[in-house]
């Protein structure tokens, strides 16, 4: 896979993760989404999901529980942070940050 296509794929996955967590937050404000559900919703695989969701955590957009008992995932559950909510709700910045192509 060439570098541009690979980058576009990562941006699409990150958009999907944040949008899915945002929608989950709106439905269940104190709830935690399972990474398995994110994987299925975003049509990813554990390896791709793991490093992309850790990137989003390091960026301050999501919080992961620190349980190591969820193989093949790095965490059992995730939630969106206030910073993540603000990004998703600012559609222009969200599109710029994650290169919406469609």
VEXLO-370697 format. One record per residue: residue number from 1; z, y, x of N, C-alpha, C in turn; residue in one letter. Coordinates in nm, 3 decimals. Atoms other than C-alpha are relative to their C-alpha. Example, Ala and Ser with C-alpha at 12.3 -4.5 7.8 and 13.67 -1.06 7.14 Angstrom:
BEGIN
<seq = 1; n.pz = 0.000; n.py = -0.119; n.px = 0.089; ca.pz = 0.780; ca.py = -0.450; ca.px = 1.230; c.pz = 0.000; c.py = 0.120; c.px = 0.090; type = a>
<seq = 2; n.pz = -0.006; n.py = -0.119; n.px = -0.082; ca.pz = 0.714; ca.py = -0.106; ca.px = 1.367; c.pz = 0.073; c.py = 0.109; c.px = -0.077; type = s>
***
This chain:
BEGIN
<seq = 1; n.pz = 0.000; n.py = -0.118; n.px = 0.085; ca.pz = 0.000; ca.py = 0.000; ca.px = 0.000; c.pz = 0.000; c.py = 0.124; c.px = 0.090; type = x>
<seq = 2; n.pz = 0.003; n.py = -0.120; n.px = -0.083; ca.pz = -0.088; ca.py = 0.340; ca.px = 0.139; c.pz = 0.119; c.py = 0.089; c.px = -0.031; type = x>
<seq = 3; n.pz = -0.121; n.py = -0.082; n.px = 0.006; ca.pz = 0.179; ca.py = 0.603; ca.px = 0.193; c.pz = 0.007; c.py = 0.085; c.px = -0.128; type = x>
<seq = 4; n.pz = 0.000; n.py = -0.085; n.px = 0.119; ca.pz = 0.073; ca.py = 0.833; ca.px = -0.095; c.pz = 0.031; c.py = -0.082; c.px = -0.125; type = x>
<seq = 5; n.pz = -0.027; n.py = 0.085; n.px = 0.116; ca.pz = 0.067; ca.py = 0.552; ca.px = -0.353; c.pz = 0.144; c.py = -0.049; c.px = 0.000; type = x>
<seq = 6; n.pz = -0.138; n.py = 0.046; n.px = -0.011; ca.pz = 0.401; ca.py = 0.422; ca.px = -0.225; c.pz = 0.096; c.py = 0.111; c.px = -0.042; type = x>
<seq = 7; n.pz = -0.085; n.py = -0.114; n.px = 0.035; ca.pz = 0.557; ca.py = 0.769; ca.px = -0.255; c.pz = -0.006; c.py = 0.027; c.px = -0.150; type = x>
<seq = 8; n.pz = 0.015; n.py = -0.022; n.px = 0.144; ca.pz = 0.417; ca.py = 0.813; ca.px = -0.607; c.pz = 0.080; c.py = -0.104; c.px = -0.078; type = x>
<seq = 9; n.pz = -0.076; n.py = 0.106; n.px = 0.066; ca.pz = 0.573; ca.py = 0.479; ca.px = -0.703; c.pz = 0.149; c.py = 0.027; c.px = 0.004; type = x>
<seq = 10; n.pz = -0.143; n.py = -0.030; n.px = -0.013; ca.pz = 0.914; ca.py = 0.583; ca.px = -0.572; c.pz = 0.039; c.py = 0.116; c.px = -0.092; type = x>
<seq = 11; n.pz = -0.029; n.py = -0.113; n.px = 0.087; ca.pz = 0.897; ca.py = 0.914; ca.px = -0.757; c.pz = 0.003; c.py = -0.045; c.px = -0.146; type = x>
<seq = 12; n.pz = 0.004; n.py = 0.048; n.px = 0.138; ca.pz = 0.801; ca.py = 0.736; ca.px = -1.080; c.pz = 0.124; c.py = -0.082; c.px = -0.032; type = x>
<seq = 13; n.pz = -0.121; n.py = 0.080; n.px = 0.021; ca.pz = 1.089; ca.py = 0.490; ca.px = -1.041; c.pz = 0.122; c.py = 0.090; c.px = -0.010; type = x>
<seq = 14; n.pz = -0.114; n.py = -0.091; n.px = 0.003; ca.pz = 1.337; ca.py = 0.769; ca.px = -0.969; c.pz = 0.003; c.py = 0.080; c.px = -0.130; type = x>
<seq = 15; n.pz = 0.010; n.py = -0.070; n.px = 0.129; ca.pz = 1.214; ca.py = 0.963; ca.px = -1.275; c.pz = 0.051; c.py = -0.092; c.px = -0.110; type = x>
<seq = 16; n.pz = -0.038; n.py = 0.095; n.px = 0.104; ca.pz = 1.256; ca.py = 0.652; ca.px = -1.487; c.pz = 0.150; c.py = -0.026; c.px = 0.003; type = x>
<seq = 17; n.pz = -0.145; n.py = 0.023; n.px = -0.012; ca.pz = 1.607; ca.py = 0.583; ca.px = -1.355; c.pz = 0.077; c.py = 0.118; c.px = -0.060; type = x>
<seq = 18; n.pz = -0.073; n.py = -0.118; n.px = 0.049; ca.pz = 1.723; ca.py = 0.939; ca.px = -1.423; c.pz = -0.019; c.py = 0.020; c.px = -0.149; type = x>
<seq = 19; n.pz = 0.026; n.py = -0.018; n.px = 0.144; ca.pz = 1.557; ca.py = 0.962; ca.px = -1.765; c.pz = 0.073; c.py = -0.106; c.px = -0.081; type = x>
<seq = 20; n.pz = -0.070; n.py = 0.108; n.px = 0.070; ca.pz = 1.701; ca.py = 0.624; ca.px = -1.867; c.pz = 0.150; c.py = 0.025; c.px = -0.002; type = x>
<seq = 21; n.pz = -0.144; n.py = -0.030; n.px = -0.004; ca.pz = 2.051; ca.py = 0.720; ca.px = -1.752; c.pz = 0.034; c.py = 0.121; c.px = -0.086; type = x>
<seq = 22; n.pz = -0.021; n.py = -0.118; n.px = 0.085; ca.pz = 2.017; ca.py = 1.057; ca.px = -1.927; c.pz = 0.004; c.py = -0.042; c.px = -0.147; type = x>
<seq = 23; n.pz = 0.004; n.py = 0.046; n.px = 0.139; ca.pz = 1.920; ca.py = 0.890; ca.px = -2.255; c.pz = 0.124; c.py = -0.084; c.px = -0.032; type = x>
<seq = 24; n.pz = -0.120; n.py = 0.082; n.px = 0.019; ca.pz = 2.205; ca.py = 0.640; ca.px = -2.212; c.pz = 0.123; c.py = 0.089; c.px = -0.014; type = x>
<seq = 25; n.pz = -0.112; n.py = -0.094; n.px = 0.006; ca.pz = 2.449; ca.py = 0.927; ca.px = -2.149; c.pz = 0.007; c.py = 0.069; c.px = -0.136; type = x>
<seq = 26; n.pz = 0.003; n.py = -0.067; n.px = 0.130; ca.pz = 2.339; ca.py = 1.102; ca.px = -2.467; c.pz = 0.049; c.py = -0.093; c.px = -0.111; type = x>
<seq = 27; n.pz = -0.044; n.py = 0.096; n.px = 0.102; ca.pz = 2.400; ca.py = 0.785; ca.px = -2.669; c.pz = 0.145; c.py = -0.043; c.px = 0.019; type = x>
<seq = 28; n.pz = -0.134; n.py = 0.050; n.px = -0.034; ca.pz = 2.719; ca.py = 0.676; ca.px = -2.489; c.pz = 0.057; c.py = 0.085; c.px = 0.115; type = x>
<seq = 29; n.pz = -0.041; n.py = -0.093; n.px = -0.106; ca.pz = 2.871; ca.py = 0.972; ca.px = -2.299; c.pz = 0.096; c.py = -0.056; c.px = 0.104; type = x>
<seq = 30; n.pz = -0.091; n.py = 0.059; n.px = -0.098; ca.pz = 3.143; ca.py = 0.763; ca.px = -2.133; c.pz = -0.044; c.py = -0.139; c.px = 0.043; type = x>
<seq = 31; n.pz = 0.048; n.py = 0.133; n.px = -0.031; ca.pz = 2.933; ca.py = 0.450; ca.px = -2.101; c.pz = -0.059; c.py = -0.009; c.px = 0.140; type = x>
<seq = 32; n.pz = 0.061; n.py = 0.029; n.px = -0.130; ca.pz = 2.802; ca.py = 0.288; ca.px = -1.784; c.pz = -0.118; c.py = -0.094; c.px = -0.023; type = x>
<seq = 33; n.pz = 0.120; n.py = 0.083; n.px = 0.017; ca.pz = 2.449; ca.py = 0.146; ca.px = -1.770; c.pz = -0.004; c.py = -0.108; c.px = 0.108; type = x>
<seq = 34; n.pz = 0.013; n.py = 0.108; n.px = -0.096; ca.pz = 2.395; ca.py = -0.190; ca.px = -1.604; c.pz = -0.129; c.py = 0.016; c.px = 0.080; type = x>
<seq = 35; n.pz = 0.120; n.py = -0.010; n.px = -0.082; ca.pz = 2.153; ca.py = -0.191; ca.px = -1.312; c.pz = -0.107; c.py = -0.098; c.px = -0.045; type = x>
<seq = 36; n.pz = 0.096; n.py = 0.097; n.px = 0.051; ca.pz = 1.991; ca.py = -0.500; ca.px = -1.459; c.pz = -0.085; c.py = 0.063; c.px = -0.111; type = x>
<seq = 37; n.pz = 0.072; n.py = -0.067; n.px = 0.108; ca.pz = 1.898; ca.py = -0.292; ca.px = -1.765; c.pz = -0.096; c.py = 0.105; c.px = 0.055; type = x>
<seq = 38; n.pz = 0.090; n.py = -0.098; n.px = -0.063; ca.pz = 1.756; ca.py = -0.013; ca.px = -1.546; c.pz = -0.121; c.py = -0.070; c.px = 0.061; type = x>
<seq = 39; n.pz = 0.105; n.py = 0.078; n.px = -0.063; ca.pz = 1.554; ca.py = -0.273; ca.px = -1.356; c.pz = -0.105; c.py = -0.042; c.px = -0.104; type = x>
<seq = 40; n.pz = 0.090; n.py = 0.043; n.px = 0.106; ca.pz = 1.406; ca.py = -0.408; ca.px = -1.680; c.pz = -0.073; c.py = 0.118; c.px = -0.064; type = x>
<seq = 41; n.pz = 0.058; n.py = -0.117; n.px = 0.065; ca.pz = 1.348; ca.py = -0.067; ca.px = -1.840; c.pz = -0.106; c.py = 0.066; c.px = 0.087; type = x>
<seq = 42; n.pz = 0.090; n.py = -0.068; n.px = -0.093; ca.pz = 1.180; ca.py = 0.077; ca.px = -1.532; c.pz = -0.104; c.py = -0.094; c.px = 0.063; type = x>
<seq = 43; n.pz = 0.096; n.py = 0.100; n.px = -0.049; ca.pz = 0.982; ca.py = -0.242; ca.px = -1.461; c.pz = -0.004; c.py = -0.003; c.px = 0.152; type = x>
<seq = 44; n.pz = -0.016; n.py = 0.001; n.px = -0.144; ca.pz = 1.111; ca.py = -0.260; ca.px = -1.109; c.pz = 0.040; c.py = -0.140; c.px = 0.044; type = x>
<seq = 45; n.pz = -0.062; n.py = 0.121; n.px = -0.049; ca.pz = 1.265; ca.py = -0.529; ca.px = -0.895; c.pz = 0.126; c.py = 0.042; c.px = 0.074; type = x>
<seq = 46; n.pz = -0.128; n.py = -0.039; n.px = -0.060; ca.pz = 1.613; ca.py = -0.540; ca.px = -0.741; c.pz = -0.013; c.py = 0.072; c.px = 0.134; type = x>
<seq = 47; n.pz = 0.014; n.py = -0.064; n.px = -0.131; ca.pz = 1.498; ca.py = -0.449; ca.px = -0.390; c.pz = -0.042; c.py = 0.146; c.px = -0.011; type = x>
<seq = 48; n.pz = 0.046; n.py = -0.138; n.px = 0.019; ca.pz = 1.311; ca.py = -0.136; ca.px = -0.502; c.pz = 0.105; c.py = 0.084; c.px = -0.072; type = x>
<seq = 49; n.pz = -0.100; n.py = -0.073; n.px = 0.075; ca.pz = 1.575; ca.py = -0.036; ca.px = -0.754; c.pz = 0.119; c.py = 0.035; c.px = 0.088; type = x>
<seq = 50; n.pz = -0.120; n.py = -0.022; n.px = -0.082; ca.pz = 1.860; ca.py = -0.074; ca.px = -0.504; c.pz = -0.014; c.py = 0.121; c.px = 0.091; type = x>
<seq = 51; n.pz = 0.004; n.py = -0.110; n.px = -0.095; ca.pz = 1.739; ca.py = 0.164; ca.px = -0.237; c.pz = -0.032; c.py = 0.133; c.px = -0.068; type = x>
<seq = 52; n.pz = 0.029; n.py = -0.125; n.px = 0.070; ca.pz = 1.603; ca.py = 0.418; ca.px = -0.487; c.pz = 0.123; c.py = 0.054; c.px = -0.073; type = x>
<seq = 53; n.pz = -0.120; n.py = -0.050; n.px = 0.070; ca.pz = 1.927; ca.py = 0.434; ca.px = -0.688; c.pz = 0.106; c.py = 0.045; c.px = 0.100; type = x>
<seq = 54; n.pz = -0.092; n.py = -0.048; n.px = -0.105; ca.pz = 2.130; ca.py = 0.465; ca.px = -0.367; c.pz = -0.045; c.py = 0.138; c.px = 0.048; type = x>
<seq = 55; n.pz = 0.051; n.py = -0.133; n.px = -0.035; ca.pz = 1.903; ca.py = 0.757; ca.px = -0.271; c.pz = 0.046; c.py = 0.103; c.px = -0.104; type = x>
<seq = 56; n.pz = -0.041; n.py = -0.092; n.px = 0.106; ca.pz = 1.976; ca.py = 0.917; ca.px = -0.609; c.pz = 0.150; c.py = 0.027; c.px = 0.004; type = x>
<seq = 57; n.pz = -0.145; n.py = -0.021; n.px = -0.014; ca.pz = 2.349; ca.py = 0.864; ca.px = -0.554; c.pz = 0.028; c.py = 0.094; c.px = 0.117; type = x>
<seq = 58; n.pz = -0.021; n.py = -0.087; n.px = -0.117; ca.pz = 2.334; ca.py = 1.022; ca.px = -0.207; c.pz = -0.043; c.py = 0.143; c.px = -0.028; type = x>
<seq = 59; n.pz = 0.046; n.py = -0.134; n.px = 0.038; ca.pz = 2.150; ca.py = 1.316; ca.px = -0.366; c.pz = 0.090; c.py = 0.065; c.px = -0.104; type = x>
<seq = 60; n.pz = -0.094; n.py = -0.054; n.px = 0.097; ca.pz = 2.431; ca.py = 1.359; ca.px = -0.619; c.pz = -0.044; c.py = -0.010; c.px = -0.144; type = x>
<seq = 61; n.pz = 0.052; n.py = 0.008; n.px = 0.136; ca.pz = 2.227; ca.py = 1.268; ca.px = -0.928; c.pz = 0.061; c.py = -0.114; c.px = -0.082; type = x>
<seq = 62; n.pz = -0.060; n.py = 0.113; n.px = 0.071; ca.pz = 2.396; ca.py = 0.937; ca.px = -1.015; c.pz = 0.128; c.py = -0.043; c.px = 0.071; type = x>
<seq = 63; n.pz = -0.120; n.py = 0.061; n.px = -0.058; ca.pz = 2.727; ca.py = 0.762; ca.px = -0.959; c.pz = -0.012; c.py = -0.150; c.px = -0.021; type = x>
<seq = 64; n.pz = 0.001; n.py = 0.145; n.px = 0.007; ca.pz = 2.745; ca.py = 0.391; ca.px = -0.883; c.pz = 0.143; c.py = -0.050; c.px = 0.010; type = x>
<seq = 65; n.pz = -0.129; n.py = 0.061; n.px = -0.025; ca.pz = 3.046; ca.py = 0.171; ca.px = -0.921; c.pz = -0.009; c.py = -0.069; c.px = 0.136; type = x>
<seq = 66; n.pz = 0.003; n.py = 0.055; n.px = -0.136; ca.pz = 3.142; ca.py = 0.017; ca.px = -0.589; c.pz = 0.025; c.py = -0.150; c.px = 0.003; type = x>
<seq = 67; n.pz = -0.016; n.py = 0.145; n.px = 0.005; ca.pz = 3.162; ca.py = -0.344; ca.px = -0.704; c.pz = -0.112; c.py = -0.068; c.px = 0.078; type = x>
<seq = 68; n.pz = 0.100; n.py = 0.074; n.px = -0.077; ca.pz = 2.986; ca.py = -0.586; ca.px = -0.472; c.pz = -0.028; c.py = -0.135; c.px = -0.066; type = x>
<seq = 69; n.pz = 0.013; n.py = 0.128; n.px = 0.067; ca.pz = 2.993; ca.py = -0.870; ca.px = -0.727; c.pz = -0.117; c.py = -0.004; c.px = -0.097; type = x>
<seq = 70; n.pz = 0.113; n.py = -0.010; n.px = 0.093; ca.pz = 2.654; ca.py = -0.799; ca.px = -0.884; c.pz = -0.134; c.py = -0.035; c.px = 0.064; type = x>
<seq = 71; n.pz = 0.127; n.py = 0.031; n.px = -0.064; ca.pz = 2.391; ca.py = -0.965; ca.px = -0.669; c.pz = -0.107; c.py = -0.030; c.px = -0.105; type = x>
<seq = 72; n.pz = 0.055; n.py = -0.056; n.px = -0.123; ca.pz = 2.109; ca.py = -0.896; ca.px = -0.631; c.pz = 0.009; c.py = 0.152; c.px = 0.007; type = x>
<seq = 73; n.pz = -0.009; n.py = -0.145; n.px = 0.004; ca.pz = 2.207; ca.py = -0.537; ca.px = -0.715; c.pz = 0.112; c.py = 0.054; c.px = 0.088; type = x>
<seq = 74; n.pz = -0.101; n.py = -0.063; n.px = -0.086; ca.pz = 2.405; ca.py = -0.295; ca.px = -0.496; c.pz = 0.124; c.py = 0.041; c.px = -0.077; type = x>
<seq = 75; n.pz = -0.108; n.py = -0.043; n.px = 0.087; ca.pz = 2.627; ca.py = -0.210; ca.px = -0.791; c.pz = -0.021; c.py = -0.067; c.px = -0.136; type = x>
<seq = 76; n.pz = 0.015; n.py = 0.056; n.px = 0.135; ca.pz = 2.696; ca.py = -0.342; ca.px = -1.140; c.pz = -0.049; c.py = 0.105; c.px = -0.099; type = x>
<seq = 77; n.pz = 0.031; n.py = -0.104; n.px = 0.099; ca.pz = 2.670; ca.py = -0.012; ca.px = -1.325; c.pz = -0.026; c.py = 0.135; c.px = 0.068; type = x>
<seq = 78; n.pz = 0.030; n.py = -0.135; n.px = -0.047; ca.pz = 2.555; ca.py = 0.346; ca.px = -1.289; c.pz = 0.016; c.py = 0.097; c.px = -0.116; type = x>
<seq = 79; n.pz = -0.003; n.py = -0.106; n.px = 0.099; ca.pz = 2.596; ca.py = 0.676; ca.px = -1.470; c.pz = -0.062; c.py = 0.125; c.px = 0.063; type = x>
<seq = 80; n.pz = 0.060; n.py = -0.124; n.px = -0.047; ca.pz = 2.425; ca.py = 1.012; ca.px = -1.444; c.pz = 0.110; c.py = 0.104; c.px = 0.020; type = x>
<seq = 81; n.pz = -0.096; n.py = -0.106; n.px = -0.027; ca.pz = 2.617; ca.py = 1.306; ca.px = -1.296; c.pz = -0.042; c.py = 0.128; c.px = -0.073; type = x>
<seq = 82; n.pz = 0.035; n.py = -0.130; n.px = 0.057; ca.pz = 2.626; ca.py = 1.664; ca.px = -1.425; c.pz = -0.122; c.py = 0.058; c.px = 0.071; type = x>
<seq = 83; n.pz = 0.116; n.py = -0.048; n.px = -0.076; ca.pz = 2.380; ca.py = 1.752; ca.px = -1.147; c.pz = -0.128; c.py = -0.071; c.px = -0.046; type = x>
<seq = 84; n.pz = 0.115; n.py = 0.076; n.px = 0.050; ca.pz = 2.148; ca.py = 1.476; ca.px = -1.271; c.pz = -0.041; c.py = 0.045; c.px = -0.139; type = x>
<seq = 85; n.pz = 0.029; n.py = -0.050; n.px = 0.135; ca.pz = 2.176; ca.py = 1.596; ca.px = -1.630; c.pz = -0.071; c.py = 0.134; c.px = 0.007; type = x>
<seq = 86; n.pz = 0.062; n.py = -0.132; n.px = -0.015; ca.pz = 2.095; ca.py = 1.952; ca.px = -1.525; c.pz = -0.144; c.py = -0.011; c.px = 0.047; type = x>
<seq = 87; n.pz = 0.136; n.py = 0.018; n.px = -0.049; ca.pz = 1.787; ca.py = 1.832; ca.px = -1.337; c.pz = -0.092; c.py = -0.051; c.px = -0.110; type = x>
<seq = 88; n.pz = 0.085; n.py = 0.056; n.px = 0.106; ca.pz = 1.652; ca.py = 1.622; ca.px = -1.625; c.pz = -0.025; c.py = 0.104; c.px = -0.109; type = x>
<seq = 89; n.pz = 0.016; n.py = -0.101; n.px = 0.106; ca.pz = 1.710; ca.py = 1.908; ca.px = -1.871; c.pz = -0.083; c.py = 0.119; c.px = 0.045; type = x>
<seq = 90; n.pz = 0.088; n.py = -0.107; n.px = -0.051; ca.pz = 1.523; ca.py = 2.154; ca.px = -1.647; c.pz = -0.135; c.py = -0.065; c.px = 0.030; type = x>
<seq = 91; n.pz = 0.123; n.py = 0.079; n.px = -0.007; ca.pz = 1.185; ca.py = 1.996; ca.px = -1.713; c.pz = -0.090; c.py = 0.045; c.px = 0.114; type = x>
<seq = 92; n.pz = 0.087; n.py = -0.050; n.px = -0.108; ca.pz = 0.995; ca.py = 2.220; ca.px = -1.471; c.pz = 0.049; c.py = -0.048; c.px = 0.137; type = x>
<seq = 93; n.pz = -0.054; n.py = 0.045; n.px = -0.128; ca.pz = 1.227; ca.py = 2.142; ca.px = -1.180; c.pz = -0.005; c.py = -0.152; c.px = 0.014; type = x>
<seq = 94; n.pz = 0.006; n.py = 0.146; n.px = 0.000; ca.pz = 1.240; ca.py = 1.774; ca.px = -1.277; c.pz = -0.141; c.py = -0.046; c.px = 0.038; type = x>
<seq = 95; n.pz = 0.138; n.py = 0.035; n.px = -0.031; ca.pz = 0.859; ca.py = 1.758; ca.px = -1.269; c.pz = -0.036; c.py = 0.033; c.px = 0.145; type = x>
<seq = 96; n.pz = 0.027; n.py = -0.038; n.px = -0.140; ca.pz = 0.845; ca.py = 1.940; ca.px = -0.934; c.pz = 0.069; c.py = -0.099; c.px = 0.094; type = x>
<seq = 97; n.pz = -0.077; n.py = 0.087; n.px = -0.088; ca.pz = 1.117; ca.py = 1.725; ca.px = -0.777; c.pz = -0.059; c.py = -0.140; c.px = 0.009; type = x>
<seq = 98; n.pz = 0.051; n.py = 0.136; n.px = 0.003; ca.pz = 0.961; ca.py = 1.396; ca.px = -0.882; c.pz = -0.148; c.py = -0.008; c.px = -0.034; type = x>
<seq = 99; n.pz = 0.147; n.py = 0.000; n.px = 0.006; ca.pz = 0.593; ca.py = 1.492; ca.px = -0.886; c.pz = -0.059; c.py = -0.068; c.px = -0.121; type = x>
<seq = 100; n.pz = 0.059; n.py = 0.059; n.px = 0.120; ca.pz = 0.502; ca.py = 1.419; ca.px = -1.244; c.pz = -0.151; c.py = 0.011; c.px = 0.012; type = x>
<seq = 101; n.pz = 0.145; n.py = 0.004; n.px = -0.022; ca.pz = 0.139; ca.py = 1.312; ca.px = -1.220; c.pz = -0.078; c.py = -0.007; c.px = -0.129; type = x>
<seq = 102; n.pz = 0.074; n.py = 0.013; n.px = 0.125; ca.pz = 0.053; ca.py = 1.260; ca.px = -1.584; c.pz = 0.028; c.py = 0.114; c.px = -0.094; type = x>
***
